[in-house]
Amino acid sequence: MDKNVTYRKLQVGDESIFFDLVLLFNEEFESPNTDFVNHVNIAELLSNPLFICIVGIKGNEVIGGLTGYELPMYDRMGSSLYLYDIAVEENNQRKGIGSRLVKELVEYCKSKQIHEIFVQADAIDQHAVEFYKKLGGEISSVYQFTFTVKS
C-alpha cells in the first residue's frame, strides 16, 4: 500500500482534478479520443448529490479514481450505488490503490445509508473479474440490454 497516496471525494470546485481523472480513464480504457473531456458535464456532475467521484492523488498527480451513481430505492429504505468506472494509472497498478478506492467508497456508502454497491465487468476482462472477486464481490450472471435512443 503506497502511503504517499491521498484519497478524497471530489466536490464542486474540484473540476480540474475531475478533468485529470477523465483523461486517466480515457488513457486506461483506450478511448478513441484520449484528449476529450466534456467540461459542461464535469461541472454538472460534481454538483449532483447522487454522483460520487473518489480519487487517489500522489503528489499533484491523479493516479486513480472511481465514479458512481447513487440510486434511491422505492422498495426499501436507503439506496444502492452503481460503480460506473474505476481505473488506476498503469504504473501504479497492483499496489493496493484500486482496493483502497473501493474501501473509501464502501465507507462513504456506510455514512449515507447506501446498502449495496454493484458493478459490471465484461466476462472477457478477467483482470476486473478477479479484482472484484478478491474484494468480496459476489458474481451473478445477467444479460445487459442496451437501447439506443434516436432523436
C-alpha positions in Angstrom: 0.0 0.0 0.0 1.5 3.3 -1.1 1.4 5.7 1.9 2.1 8.7 -0.4 -1.3 8.5 -1.9 -4.2 10.6 -0.5 -7.8 9.7 -1.2 -10.7 12.2 -1.4 -14.2 12.5 -2.6 -14.5 15.3 -5.2 -16.9 18.2 -4.8 -17.9 21.4 -6.5 -14.6 23.3 -7.1 -12.6 20.2 -7.9 -13.3 20.4 -11.7 -9.6 20.4 -12.7 -9.0 17.2 -10.6 -12.0 15.5 -12.2 -10.7 16.7 -15.6 -7.4 14.8 -14.9 -9.3 11.7 -13.8 -11.3 11.7 -17.1 -8.0 11.9 -19.0 -6.7 8.9 -17.0 -9.9 7.0 -17.7 -9.5 7.8 -21.4 -5.9 6.5 -21.4 -6.6 3.4 -19.4 -9.8 2.5 -21.3 -8.1 3.2 -24.6 -10.7 5.8 -25.7 -10.5 6.8 -29.3 -10.0 10.4 -28.4 -7.8 10.4 -25.2 -8.0 14.2 -25.0 -11.8 14.6 -24.9 -13.4 15.9 -21.7 -17.0 17.1 -21.5 -16.4 20.3 -19.4 -20.1 21.0 -19.1 -20.9 17.6 -17.7 -18.0 17.7 -15.2 -19.3 20.8 -13.5 -22.9 19.4 -13.5 -21.8 16.0 -12.2 -19.8 17.5 -9.3 -22.9 19.5 -8.2 -25.2 16.4 -8.3 -25.5 14.9 -4.8 -26.2 11.5 -6.4 -22.9 11.4 -8.3 -19.8 10.2 -6.4 -16.2 10.6 -7.5 -13.3 9.5 -5.4 -9.7 9.9 -6.5 -6.2 8.8 -5.4 -3.6 11.6 -5.7 0.2 11.1 -5.4 2.0 14.4 -5.3 0.0 16.6 -7.7 -1.0 13.7 -10.0 -4.3 11.9 -10.1 -3.2 8.2 -10.3 -6.6 6.6 -9.8 -10.2 7.1 -9.3 -13.7 5.9 -9.5 -17.2 7.3 -10.3 -20.6 6.1 -9.2 -24.2 6.9 -9.1 -26.5 6.6 -6.1 -29.9 5.1 -6.9 -32.6 5.8 -4.3 -34.7 2.7 -3.8 -38.5 2.6 -3.9 -38.9 -0.8 -2.4 -36.8 -0.3 0.8 -35.2 2.4 2.8 -31.8 3.7 1.6 -30.1 3.4 -1.8 -27.9 1.3 -3.9 -24.8 2.5 -5.7 -23.7 1.7 -9.3 -19.9 1.8 -9.5 -19.6 3.1 -13.1 -15.9 3.5 -13.7 -12.7 2.7 -11.8 -9.1 2.9 -13.0 -5.6 3.2 -11.7 -2.8 4.6 -13.9 -0.8 1.6 -15.3 2.5 2.3 -13.5 0.6 2.4 -10.1 -1.5 -0.8 -10.6 -1.2 -3.8 -8.3 -0.2 -1.6 -5.3 -3.5 -1.7 -3.5 -4.7 1.7 -4.8 -7.8 0.2 -6.6 -8.7 -1.7 -3.4 -8.3 1.4 -1.3 -10.5 3.4 -3.7 -13.3 0.7 -3.3 -12.7 0.7 0.5 -13.2 4.5 0.5 -16.4 4.1 -1.5 -17.7 1.5 1.0 -17.0 3.9 3.9 -18.8 6.6 2.1 -21.8 4.3 1.4 -22.0 3.4 5.1 -22.3 7.0 6.0 -25.1 7.6 3.5 -27.5 4.6 4.1 -26.3 3.1 0.8 -26.8 -0.7 1.4 -25.4 -2.2 -1.8 -22.8 -1.5 -4.4 -22.9 -3.1 -7.8 -20.6 -3.0 -10.8 -20.4 -4.6 -14.2 -17.4 -6.3 -15.6 -17.1 -7.8 -19.1 -16.6 -11.6 -18.8 -13.6 -11.2 -21.1 -11.9 -8.8 -18.7 -10.5 -11.4 -16.3 -8.4 -8.8 -14.5 -11.6 -6.9 -13.5 -13.5 -10.1 -12.6 -10.6 -11.3 -10.4 -10.3 -7.8 -8.8 -13.9 -7.6 -7.8 -13.9 -11.3 -6.5 -10.8 -10.5 -4.4 -12.6 -7.6 -2.8 -15.5 -9.9 -1.8 -17.9 -9.1 -4.7 -20.4 -11.8 -5.5 -20.7 -12.6 -9.2 -24.1 -13.0 -10.8 -25.0 -14.0 -14.4 -27.1 -11.3 -16.0 -27.8 -10.1 -19.5 -27.3 -6.4 -20.2 -29.6 -4.9 -22.8 -28.8 -1.6 -24.4 -31.4 0.6 -26.1 -30.1 3.3 -28.3 -32.4 6.4 -28.2 -32.5 8.1 -31.5 -33.8 11.7 -31.9 
